[in-house]
Amino acid sequence: MASASGFGTFTQAEYAQRLAGVKSRMEKAGFYLIICQDPANMCWLTGYDGWSFYVPQCVLVHLRENRPIWFGRAQDARSARLTTGLPEKNIVPFSERLVQQPVDHPYDELAQLIRSRGWGNARIGVEMDAHYYTARCHAHLVSGLPDAHFANNHDLVNWARLVKSEAELALIREAGAICTHAMKRGIEKMRPGVPQNHVIAEIYHAQIMGVPGAGGDYAAICPLMPVGEGTSTPHLTWSDTPLPDSGLAILEIAGVRRRYHAALTRTVHFGKPPQPIVDMAEAIIEGVDAGLEKARPGYTAEEVEAAWQAVLRKNGLKKESRVGYPVGLAYPPDWGERTASLRPGDTTEMQSGMCFHFMAGVWLDDFGIAISESFVVTDRGANASATWRANSSSSTEPGDWKPVTDERSCRQRNR
């Protein structure tokens, strides 16, 4: 048996290839052991899936071990047996008495495990930027392993995930179809006077129901829906306040298939939009098109961003924050992968199989407009994994980018 994202989703050969790639990176970085607490990295390496990341847990990878080791709460060890292909000896639970214990800590037992394997003086890479790797986790590891040499592994596994396999791309395209469907349903629900939470309920229903042949999963980020002046900032959620008779609203959502994400943002204007808003939306769309034209092998992340930024400058606009980041396998609280960024100074080369969320938004003092696309880098250029035409009764097919850029009204719906 395997969960939505578990070992049965991918072949044993693919997991072996992932592990080999990570070990190669470990050797280059000088690590004998890495401790992965990012739940997406745990899943990617083993298939482990469960809502257990609120307590300390991790996957260990040692250069001389053939398989990773899962370490987690005793209550969740059964989840590891159900969702991974790991042998029993590689599933190591910690004592239940250590859950939210004010003095002792689960990583006291992790340190004991590492010492028992003879790795107590190893050079160990830890995920200093992982959301759930707390200061207390690190302190107890350092205290329990005084002869070890700890260092930040600089998201080593995250970087190994950057180029997706064909099996991963298939899930991302299904996520794109779910996202397209959910966005269509959400915007159809948006009418003046409709409570905001009713729109979000429609989106949640569409996200989880999915599309024929592909049910949906929970997203790493809840739907974001700034309204009115709230559109001047990107990360507001919803309330039960009715939608206004006029003005802007932004929807940023994801479709998720077996934990793989495709994100999409659209801006809606209730009533006839003022010409400055129309002009700004058109400039943003032009900038997206320019950036995606560079999103192909042979160009770098900063060159993609520069193409977008050049269009903004031409139109008297600017965006100081990055315009995109990789997406794929994710758990709360974020669907980004914390590796490359589409911004100045990032010389990461575009490679076929990379997936990015091109987050094209401009936020001014009193309003903002955001129009984003998730895309897959291919040898022929960027293919959108999720999109929606507002002037069409049906969604485009996943990966179908060209018709979208030909119909610019798709990214702005006037009411």
Disulfide bonds with the S-S distance in Angstrom:
none
